[in-house]
Amino acid sequence: MSATQDSSNSRGAAFRASFRARIEAPVAAIFIRTHLTPNMLTLIGFGIAVLGAYLVAIHAWILAGLVVGFGAAFDLFDGALARATGKSSKFGAFMDSTFDRAGEAVVYVGLVVAMIRLSDANGAALAAAAMAAAFMVSYSRAKSESLGFSSGKGIANVGLAPREVRSVILVIGLIGAAIDVRVLIAAVALIAILATVTTIQRILFVYEQSKQRTN
Amino acid sequence: MYSPPLPQRGGIPAGRRDRLQTRTNVPSRAHLRSTIAALAAPPEELRAVAAYHKALSDPTRLRLMQRLADGPATVNELTSHVDLSQPLVSFHLHRLKAAGVVETRRAGREVICTLSRDVLTHFRAREREILGLAS
């Protein structure tokens, strides 16, 4: 258990490092020229999520998939800009993760509306379950860090379905809905399951840490 | 005139029943049990009628059926009739097919949909029987 977590942590860290060098820095350089502050980027990212949610709700599947995917990628760059310009702040970090959650929530609300407009009660329930499960993943991380667990050990990398994975599954589902709407419903169900598994993995991760502490 | 049936209060002694009634309008345990039983496992027949109504409880699906009432149509014809994308029309057709009110068959590259009038008539008749409205 702990061995696999360690390997996934180092894999995550390696991915993060190469991502920072290859994509973050050049994109941050573009944003520096626009004179936007990192917090403005955070709010723009939320705006993109609202637009994506609207497109989901009106069943414009492909467009919704592109906008939601773009919004999810966009959310990575406010932190990049902050690091590149030395404007990193606690408030910025708080804004970033708060609006990331809001942006994720609004897309799931769009999904619930989309399912209701299809008169599909089960689909709507699944979308609500996926939202709850996604929030449990975020909450388990936030709470464990506020209690002093896993600081520096990267609980963000623990589990099957962190935000990036959820976004990819959702985008595939949305674009797949242009072929068959049931692809989207399956993707939402998959998110609900994987996010729940992730929460359980994080609970176990924190449990392991708590045992090491008391010993 | 119609008056709603009073909840049954079986199984509670008279003295307690009075106190319960004066305090709140709590349904009896037997009433709760039967309600839960009906929700958890409704009679098969009622479930079938409810599924039929669920299939029809969407304006797009009713519009598809309206078009099919005029005669069989291909999925493409239905798509242009309701002016929605093909995956959405297919999704609604799946629902109608699952309830049995629409049948589809392949003819070369086209899928032809027909309204199952027998099934519609059957459900209408069953519903009237269940509700005691059949003459």
Interface residues (C-beta under 8 A of the other chain):
Chain A: H59 W61 L118 S119 A177 A178 I179 D180 V181 R182
Chain B: K54 S57 D58 R61 L84 S85 P87 L88 S90 F91 H92 H94 R95
